[in-house]
Amino acid sequence: MPARPHILFVCGRNQWRSPTATRVYANDQRIEVRSAGVSPQSAHRVSQRDLEWADLVLAMEAEHKARLREMFRNMQLPPIECLDIPDDYGFMDEALVTLIREGTESHLSARFGIGSKGNGPAQNRRSTRKE
């Protein structure tokens, strides 16, 4: 795995949710991010190359996870987790950003041991200073 895990956000048309996720995490030094969609009408349709790049795929809905498995059934896929975020939000909607952060942070912590954004590595390590 690279020093910074590669996270691929996937939604239906790569129009609102996954682009919001990549915008939220674009300058996050802990991870590298991309977004894609499963629909043929996607701004960027998910490709084999995207999946080979990814260490973790975060799908917005269970349907997207199932479609990825069907579309790439002959490929060894990276882990795919579902954020369970419905298509009810516009780009950078405040509620959407909150849901993306909550879901993403829990998966980053569980899978990679990466602490919350704003709690950098120094705050996650035990202090070795004598007090």
N, CA and C atoms as an extended XYZ file, in Angstrom:
393
Properties=species:S:1:pos:R:3:atomname:S:1:resname:S:1:resid:I:1 pbc="F F F"
N         0.843       -1.186        0.000 N   MET     1
C         0.000        0.000        0.000 CA  MET     1
C         0.884        1.244        0.000 C   MET     1
N         0.513        2.259       -0.764 N   PRO     2
C         1.314        3.486       -0.786 CA  PRO     2
C         1.279        4.188        0.573 C   PRO     2
N         2.178        5.145        0.740 N   ALA     3
C         2.232        5.907        1.994 CA  ALA     3
C         0.887        6.560        2.282 C   ALA     3
N         0.238        7.036        1.256 N   ARG     4
C        -1.108        7.629        1.400 CA  ARG     4
C        -2.086        6.727        0.676 C   ARG     4
N        -3.017        6.115        1.401 N   PRO     5
C        -3.981        5.226        0.743 CA  PRO     5
C        -4.765        5.955       -0.348 C   PRO     5
N        -5.071        5.208       -1.396 N   HIS     6
C        -5.850        5.715       -2.525 CA  HIS     6
C        -7.312        5.356       -2.305 C   HIS     6
N        -8.167        6.375       -2.241 N   ILE     7
C        -9.587        6.187       -2.002 CA  ILE     7
C       -10.365        6.603       -3.249 C   ILE     7
N       -11.185        5.689       -3.753 N   LEU     8
C       -12.035        5.961       -4.911 CA  LEU     8
C       -13.477        6.087       -4.423 C   LEU     8
N       -14.072        7.261       -4.614 N   PHE     9
C       -15.476        7.497       -4.276 CA  PHE     9
C       -16.318        7.229       -5.519 C   PHE     9
N       -17.389        6.457       -5.341 N   VAL    10
C       -18.227        6.078       -6.482 CA  VAL    10
C       -19.690        6.371       -6.183 C   VAL    10
N       -20.356        7.007       -7.161 N   CYS    11
C       -21.800        7.210       -7.086 CA  CYS    11
C       -22.388        6.839       -8.444 C   CYS    11
N       -23.608        7.267       -8.712 N   GLY    12
C       -24.267        6.893       -9.960 CA  GLY    12
C       -23.677        7.561      -11.187 C   GLY    12
N       -23.794        8.883      -11.256 N   ARG    13
C       -23.361        9.619      -12.457 CA  ARG    13
C       -22.118       10.470      -12.241 C   ARG    13
N       -21.496       10.352      -11.083 N   ASN    14
C       -20.303       11.146      -10.782 CA  ASN    14
C       -20.603       12.634      -10.985 C   ASN    14
N       -21.751       13.046      -10.459 N   GLN    15
C       -22.184       14.418      -10.660 CA  GLN    15
C       -22.216       15.215       -9.357 C   GLN    15
N       -22.744       14.633       -8.265 N   TRP    16
C       -22.893       15.386       -7.022 CA  TRP    16
C       -22.135       14.771       -5.850 C   TRP    16
N       -22.449       13.529       -5.523 N   ARG    17
C       -21.895       12.952       -4.290 CA  ARG    17
C       -20.415       12.637       -4.360 C   ARG    17
N       -19.980       11.846       -5.326 N   SER    18
C       -18.553       11.507       -5.356 CA  SER    18
C       -17.673       12.723       -5.684 C   SER    18
N       -18.096       13.646       -6.565 N   PRO    19
C       -17.281       14.856       -6.729 CA  PRO    19
C       -17.223       15.707       -5.447 C   PRO    19
N       -18.302       15.717       -4.673 N   THR    20
C       -18.260       16.423       -3.394 CA  THR    20
C       -17.224       15.778       -2.489 C   THR    20
N       -17.215       14.450       -2.439 N   ALA    21
C       -16.249       13.741       -1.593 CA  ALA    21
C       -14.812       14.058       -2.012 C   ALA    21
N       -14.548       14.072       -3.311 N   THR    22
C       -13.172       14.380       -3.734 CA  THR    22
C       -12.816       15.830       -3.425 C   THR    22
N       -13.785       16.729       -3.506 N   ARG    23
C       -13.509       18.128       -3.155 CA  ARG    23
C       -13.202       18.246       -1.661 C   ARG    23
N       -13.988       17.557       -0.829 N   VAL    24
C       -13.789       17.603        0.624 CA  VAL    24
C       -12.397       17.098        0.998 C   VAL    24
N       -11.931       16.047        0.317 N   TYR    25
C       -10.655       15.412        0.675 CA  TYR    25
C        -9.498       15.771       -0.263 C   TYR    25
N        -9.709       16.699       -1.173 N   ALA    26
C        -8.680       17.035       -2.169 CA  ALA    26
C        -7.358       17.470       -1.554 C   ALA    26
N        -7.398       18.210       -0.471 N   ASN    27
C        -6.162       18.715        0.131 CA  ASN    27
C        -5.786       17.985        1.419 C   ASN    27
N        -6.396       16.839        1.629 N   ASP    28
C        -6.117       16.041        2.823 CA  ASP    28
C        -4.804       15.283        2.604 C   ASP    28
N        -3.820       15.556        3.421 N   GLN    29
C        -2.498       14.961        3.249 CA  GLN    29
C        -2.434       13.492        3.652 C   GLN    29
N        -3.503       12.961        4.236 N   ARG    30
C        -3.500       11.569        4.676 CA  ARG    30
C        -3.808       10.589        3.561 C   ARG    30
N        -4.559       11.042        2.536 N   ILE    31
C        -5.043       10.146        1.489 CA  ILE    31
C        -4.984       10.817        0.125 C   ILE    31
N        -5.078        9.985       -0.926 N   GLU    32
C        -5.260       10.479       -2.293 CA  GLU    32
C        -6.641       10.033       -2.732 C   GLU    32
N        -7.345       10.878       -3.479 N   VAL    33
C        -8.731       10.590       -3.830 CA  VAL    33
C        -9.008       10.773       -5.321 C   VAL    33
N        -9.994       10.012       -5.773 N   ARG    34
C       -10.564       10.127       -7.120 CA  ARG    34
C       -12.060        9.866       -6.987 C   ARG    34
N       -12.796       10.216       -8.034 N   SER    35
C       -14.221        9.880       -8.055 CA  SER    35
C       -14.601        9.346       -9.424 C   SER    35
N       -15.687        8.566       -9.423 N   ALA    36
C       -16.194        7.983      -10.663 CA  ALA    36
C       -17.654        7.608      -10.458 C   ALA    36
N       -18.320        7.303      -11.561 N   GLY    37
C       -19.704        6.859      -11.518 CA  GLY    37
C       -19.871        5.529      -12.213 C   GLY    37
N       -20.966        4.830      -11.906 N   VAL    38
C       -21.224        3.528      -12.517 CA  VAL    38
C       -22.100        3.628      -13.763 C   VAL    38
N       -22.733        4.751      -13.982 N   SER    39
C       -23.632        4.929      -15.126 CA  SER    39
C       -22.846        5.247      -16.402 C   SER    39
N       -23.342        4.771      -17.549 N   PRO    40
C       -22.710        5.151      -18.814 CA  PRO    40
C       -22.755        6.668      -19.049 C   PRO    40
N       -23.684        7.373      -18.393 N   GLN    41
C       -23.791        8.826      -18.537 CA  GLN    41
C       -22.923        9.581      -17.523 C   GLN    41
N       -22.058        8.896      -16.811 N   SER    42
C       -21.219        9.533      -15.789 CA  SER    42
C       -20.252       10.536      -16.389 C   SER    42
N       -19.973       11.581      -15.627 N   ALA    43
C       -18.936       12.541      -16.028 CA  ALA    43
C       -17.607       11.806      -16.195 C   ALA    43
N       -17.322       10.870      -15.302 N   HIS    44
C       -16.172        9.959      -15.430 CA  HIS    44
C       -16.660        8.584      -15.000 C   HIS    44
N       -16.788        7.683      -15.950 N   ARG    45
C       -17.255        6.328      -15.625 CA  ARG    45
C       -16.099        5.536      -15.045 C   ARG    45
N       -16.402        4.789      -13.995 N   VAL    46
C       -15.369        4.003      -13.325 CA  VAL    46
C       -14.720        3.037      -14.321 C   VAL    46
N       -13.407        2.915      -14.217 N   SER    47
C       -12.646        2.076      -15.140 CA  SER    47
C       -11.813        1.054      -14.363 C   SER    47
N       -11.310        0.092      -15.093 N   GLN    48
C       -10.415       -0.893      -14.489 CA  GLN    48
C        -9.197       -0.186      -13.896 C   GLN    48
N        -8.727        0.803      -14.587 N   ARG    49
C        -7.567        1.562      -14.104 CA  ARG    49
C        -7.855        2.240      -12.763 C   ARG    49
N        -9.057        2.817      -12.604 N   ASP    50
C        -9.448        3.415      -11.322 CA  ASP    50
C        -9.398        2.374      -10.211 C   ASP    50
N        -9.946        1.201      -10.482 N   LEU    51
C       -10.018        0.152       -9.468 CA  LEU    51
C        -8.644       -0.429       -9.149 C   LEU    51
N        -7.771       -0.516      -10.137 N   GLU    52
C        -6.397       -0.971       -9.880 CA  GLU    52
C        -5.647        0.043       -9.020 C   GLU    52
N        -5.945        1.312       -9.186 N   TRP    53
C        -5.318        2.390       -8.416 CA  TRP    53
C        -5.774        2.388       -6.965 C   TRP    53
N        -7.038        2.029       -6.732 N   ALA    54
C        -7.677        2.191       -5.418 CA  ALA    54
C        -7.235        1.145       -4.402 C   ALA    54
N        -7.025        1.619       -3.167 N   ASP    55
C        -6.827        0.723       -2.024 CA  ASP    55
C        -8.163        0.456       -1.340 C   ASP    55
N        -9.111        1.372       -1.514 N   LEU    56
C       -10.435        1.256       -0.936 CA  LEU    56
C       -11.408        2.016       -1.826 C   LEU    56
N       -12.559        1.399       -2.081 N   VAL    57
C       -13.633        2.047       -2.823 CA  VAL    57
C       -14.759        2.343       -1.838 C   VAL    57
N       -15.215        3.588       -1.833 N   LEU    58
C       -16.351        3.981       -1.008 CA  LEU    58
C       -17.514        4.316       -1.932 C   LEU    58
N       -18.474        3.395       -1.989 N   ALA    59
C       -19.658        3.560       -2.827 CA  ALA    59
C       -20.721        4.299       -2.031 C   ALA    59
N       -21.453        5.171       -2.677 N   MET    60
C       -22.478        5.946       -1.989 CA  MET    60
C       -23.691        5.098       -1.622 C   MET    60
N       -24.035        4.093       -2.450 N   GLU    61
C       -25.205        3.260       -2.198 CA  GLU    61
C       -24.852        1.790       -2.441 C   GLU    61
N       -25.605        0.907       -1.818 N   ALA    62
C       -25.397       -0.534       -1.998 CA  ALA    62
C       -25.525       -0.919       -3.478 C   ALA    62
N       -26.425       -0.253       -4.194 N   GLU    63
C       -26.602       -0.519       -5.625 CA  GLU    63
C       -25.301       -0.256       -6.397 C   GLU    63
N       -24.574        0.781       -6.030 N   HIS    64
C       -23.314        1.097       -6.711 CA  HIS    64
C       -22.279        0.011       -6.447 C   HIS    64
N       -22.244       -0.475       -5.236 N   LYS    65
C       -21.327       -1.570       -4.879 CA  LYS    65
C       -21.659       -2.807       -5.719 C   LYS    65
N       -22.934       -3.154       -5.810 N   ALA    66
C       -23.365       -4.311       -6.600 CA  ALA    66
C       -23.032       -4.123       -8.083 C   ALA    66
N       -23.248       -2.914       -8.591 N   ARG    67
C       -22.944       -2.649      -10.010 CA  ARG    67
C       -21.457       -2.769      -10.288 C   ARG    67
N       -20.619       -2.297       -9.357 N   LEU    68
C       -19.170       -2.444       -9.530 CA  LEU    68
C       -18.785       -3.917       -9.610 C   LEU    68
N       -19.338       -4.715       -8.709 N   ARG    69
C       -19.022       -6.151       -8.696 CA  ARG    69
C       -19.477       -6.821      -10.000 C   ARG    69
N       -20.611       -6.394      -10.541 N   GLU    70
C       -21.108       -6.954      -11.796 CA  GLU    70
C       -20.267       -6.466      -12.983 C   GLU    70
N       -19.982       -5.177      -13.033 N   MET    71
C       -19.227       -4.605      -14.154 CA  MET    71
C       -17.813       -5.172      -14.248 C   MET    71
N       -17.225       -5.479      -13.090 N   PHE    72
C       -15.826       -5.914      -13.055 CA  PHE    72
C       -15.707       -7.288      -12.397 C   PHE    72
N       -16.655       -8.178      -12.751 N   ARG    73
C       -16.717       -9.487      -12.099 CA  ARG    73
C       -15.489      -10.355      -12.358 C   ARG    73
N       -14.753      -10.090      -13.419 N   ASN    74
C       -13.564      -10.884      -13.742 CA  ASN    74
C       -12.277      -10.269      -13.190 C   ASN    74
N       -12.426       -9.278      -12.352 N   MET    75
C       -11.269       -8.560      -11.821 CA  MET    75
C       -11.200       -8.726      -10.305 C   MET    75
N        -9.991       -8.829       -9.787 N   GLN    76
C        -9.818       -8.823       -8.328 CA  GLN    76
C       -10.014       -7.382       -7.867 C   GLN    76
N       -11.096       -7.140       -7.162 N   LEU    77
C       -11.455       -5.780       -6.752 CA  LEU    77
C       -10.838       -5.424       -5.406 C   LEU    77
N       -10.556       -4.141       -5.224 N   PRO    78
C       -10.143       -3.691       -3.886 CA  PRO    78
C       -11.355       -3.781       -2.955 C   PRO    78
N       -11.156       -3.642       -1.655 N   PRO    79
C       -12.313       -3.622       -0.746 CA  PRO    79
C       -13.283       -2.511       -1.148 C   PRO    79
N       -14.575       -2.831       -1.096 N   ILE    80
C       -15.624       -1.861       -1.416 CA  ILE    80
C       -16.541       -1.753       -0.212 C   ILE    80
N       -16.701       -0.549        0.280 N   GLU    81
C       -17.584       -0.284        1.419 CA  GLU    81
C       -18.686        0.663        0.960 C   GLU    81
N       -19.809        0.609        1.624 N   CYS    82
C       -20.950        1.455        1.273 CA  CYS    82
C       -21.147        2.541        2.327 C   CYS    82
N       -21.271        3.783        1.876 N   LEU    83
C       -21.517        4.907        2.783 CA  LEU    83
C       -23.002        5.127        3.063 C   LEU    83
N       -23.877        4.476        2.305 N   ASP    84
C       -25.334        4.609        2.482 CA  ASP    84
C       -25.796        6.059        2.449 C   ASP    84
N       -25.378        6.772        1.401 N   ILE    85
C       -25.780        8.172        1.226 CA  ILE    85
C       -26.699        8.252        0.006 C   ILE    85
N       -27.985        8.551        0.218 N   PRO    86
C       -28.927        8.607       -0.906 CA  PRO    86
C       -28.656        9.807       -1.822 C   PRO    86
N       -29.241        9.738       -2.991 N   ASP    87
C       -29.071       10.790       -4.000 CA  ASP    87
C       -30.063       11.931       -3.731 C   ASP    87
N       -29.951       12.531       -2.550 N   ASP    88
C       -30.873       13.582       -2.121 CA  ASP    88
C       -30.191       14.948       -1.983 C   ASP    88
N       -28.958       15.070       -2.419 N   TYR    89
C       -28.172       16.263       -2.123 CA  TYR    89
C       -27.528       16.825       -3.380 C   TYR    89
N       -27.295       18.128       -3.376 N   GLY    90
C       -26.561       18.782       -4.445 CA  GLY    90
C       -25.071       18.835       -4.111 C   GLY    90
N       -24.299       19.271       -5.090 N   PHE    91
C       -22.855       19.384       -4.923 CA  PHE    91
C       -22.518       20.288       -3.735 C   PHE    91
N       -21.706       19.799       -2.833 N   MET    92
C       -21.201       20.502       -1.652 CA  MET    92
C       -22.299       20.917       -0.668 C   MET    92
N       -23.453       20.258       -0.736 N   ASP    93
C       -24.511       20.485        0.250 CA  ASP    93
C       -23.931       20.198        1.635 C   ASP    93
N       -24.209       21.057        2.597 N   GLU    94
C       -23.635       20.931        3.939 CA  GLU    94
C       -23.951       19.574        4.582 C   GLU    94
N       -25.177       19.107        4.437 N   ALA    95
C       -25.559       17.801        5.002 CA  ALA    95
C       -24.811       16.669        4.302 C   ALA    95
N       -24.624       16.786        2.999 N   LEU    96
C       -23.869       15.785        2.247 CA  LEU    96
C       -22.423       15.741        2.720 C   LEU    96
N       -21.806       16.888        2.876 N   VAL    97
C       -20.422       16.954        3.344 CA  VAL    97
C       -20.292       16.268        4.709 C   VAL    97
N       -21.232       16.514        5.593 N   THR    98
C       -21.208       15.897        6.924 CA  THR    98
C       -21.301       14.380        6.813 C   THR    98
N       -22.233       13.875        6.002 N   LEU    99
C       -22.384       12.428        5.833 CA  LEU    99
C       -21.126       11.801        5.226 C   LEU    99
N       -20.550       12.463        4.245 N   ILE   100
C       -19.325       11.953        3.617 CA  ILE   100
C       -18.198       11.891        4.638 C   ILE   100
N       -18.017       12.956        5.396 N   ARG   101
C       -16.949       12.965        6.400 CA  ARG   101
C       -17.144       11.873        7.443 C   ARG   101
N       -18.357       11.760        7.965 N   GLU   102
C       -18.628       10.751        8.996 CA  GLU   102
C       -18.336        9.342        8.484 C   GLU   102
N       -18.852        9.023        7.311 N   GLY   103
C       -18.644        7.685        6.758 CA  GLY   103
C       -17.206        7.417        6.378 C   GLY   103
N       -16.589        8.374        5.720 N   THR   104
C       -15.212        8.194        5.268 CA  THR   104
C       -14.265        8.056        6.444 C   THR   104
N       -14.400        8.907        7.438 N   GLU   105
C       -13.495        8.864        8.589 CA  GLU   105
C       -13.577        7.527        9.317 C   GLU   105
N       -14.767        6.962        9.441 N   SER   106
C       -14.881        5.673       10.127 CA  SER   106
C       -14.162        4.575        9.350 C   SER   106
N       -14.241        4.608        8.019 N   HIS   107
C       -13.547        3.603        7.210 CA  HIS   107
C       -12.041        3.828        7.201 C   HIS   107
N       -11.604        5.078        7.183 N   LEU   108
C       -10.160        5.347        7.236 CA  LEU   108
C        -9.572        4.856        8.548 C   LEU   108
N       -10.301        5.058        9.619 N   SER   109
C        -9.834        4.613       10.926 CA  SER   109
C        -9.807        3.087       11.004 C   SER   109
N       -10.895        2.445       10.606 N   ALA   110
C       -11.000        0.995       10.715 CA  ALA   110
C       -10.019        0.260        9.801 C   ALA   110
N        -9.879        0.726        8.580 N   ARG   111
C        -9.070       -0.013        7.608 CA  ARG   111
C        -7.593        0.366        7.637 C   ARG   111
N        -7.300        1.641        7.874 N   PHE   112
C        -5.914        2.106        7.765 CA  PHE   112
C        -5.346        2.646        9.072 C   PHE   112
N        -6.167        2.732       10.106 N   GLY   113
C        -5.704        3.285       11.379 CA  GLY   113
C        -5.411        4.765       11.306 C   GLY   113
N        -6.074        5.447       10.380 N   ILE   114
C        -5.866        6.883       10.184 CA  ILE   114
C        -6.868        7.644       11.036 C   ILE   114
N        -6.371        8.573       11.852 N   GLY   115
C        -7.243        9.375       12.705 CA  GLY   115
C        -8.013       10.416       11.930 C   GLY   115
N        -8.959       11.034       12.605 N   SER   116
C        -9.830       12.041       12.003 CA  SER   116
C        -9.051       13.194       11.429 C   SER   116
N        -9.601       13.770       10.370 N   LYS   117
C        -9.030       14.986        9.789 CA  LYS   117
C        -9.032       16.050       10.875 C   LYS   117
N        -7.892       16.691       11.029 N   GLY   118
C        -7.765       17.668       12.104 CA  GLY   118
C        -7.063       17.066       13.309 C   GLY   118
N        -7.062       15.732       13.362 N   ASN   119
C        -6.288       15.026       14.378 CA  ASN   119
C        -5.151       14.334       13.663 C   ASN   119
N        -4.160       15.093       13.311 N   GLY   120
C        -3.031       14.567       12.551 CA  GLY   120
C        -2.284       13.500       13.300 C   GLY   120
N        -1.269       12.915       12.669 N   PRO   121
C        -0.522       11.820       13.264 CA  PRO   121
C         0.032       12.159       14.641 C   PRO   121
N         0.456       13.387       14.846 N   ALA   122
C         1.037       13.754       16.140 CA  ALA   122
C         0.008       13.607       17.260 C   ALA   122
N        -1.259       13.876       16.959 N   GLN   123
C        -2.285       13.770       17.986 CA  GLN   123
C        -2.756       12.337       18.168 C   GLN   123
N        -2.448       11.468       17.224 N   ASN   124
C        -2.862       10.071       17.342 CA  ASN   124
C        -1.807        9.219       18.026 C   ASN   124
N        -0.578        9.674       18.087 N   ARG   125
C         0.495        8.926       18.729 CA  ARG   125
C         0.480        9.173       20.221 C   ARG   125
N         0.950        8.192       20.927 N   ARG   126
C         1.131        8.379       22.356 CA  ARG   126
C         2.282        9.326       22.580 C   ARG   126
N         2.142       10.169       23.526 N   SER   127
C         3.202       11.109       23.846 CA  SER   127
C         4.350       10.377       24.501 C   SER   127
N         5.565       10.672       24.038 N   THR   128
C         6.747       10.065       24.654 CA  THR   128
C         7.468       11.075       25.534 C   THR   128
N         6.924       12.287       25.605 N   ARG   129
C         7.508       13.336       26.454 CA  ARG   129
C         7.267       13.029       27.902 C   ARG   129
N         8.263       13.311       28.717 N   LYS   130
C         8.069       13.178       30.157 CA  LYS   130
C         7.437       14.456       30.658 C   LYS   130
N         6.443       14.291       31.500 N   GLU   131
C         5.742       15.479       32.000 CA  GLU   131
C         6.087       15.753       33.419 C   GLU   131
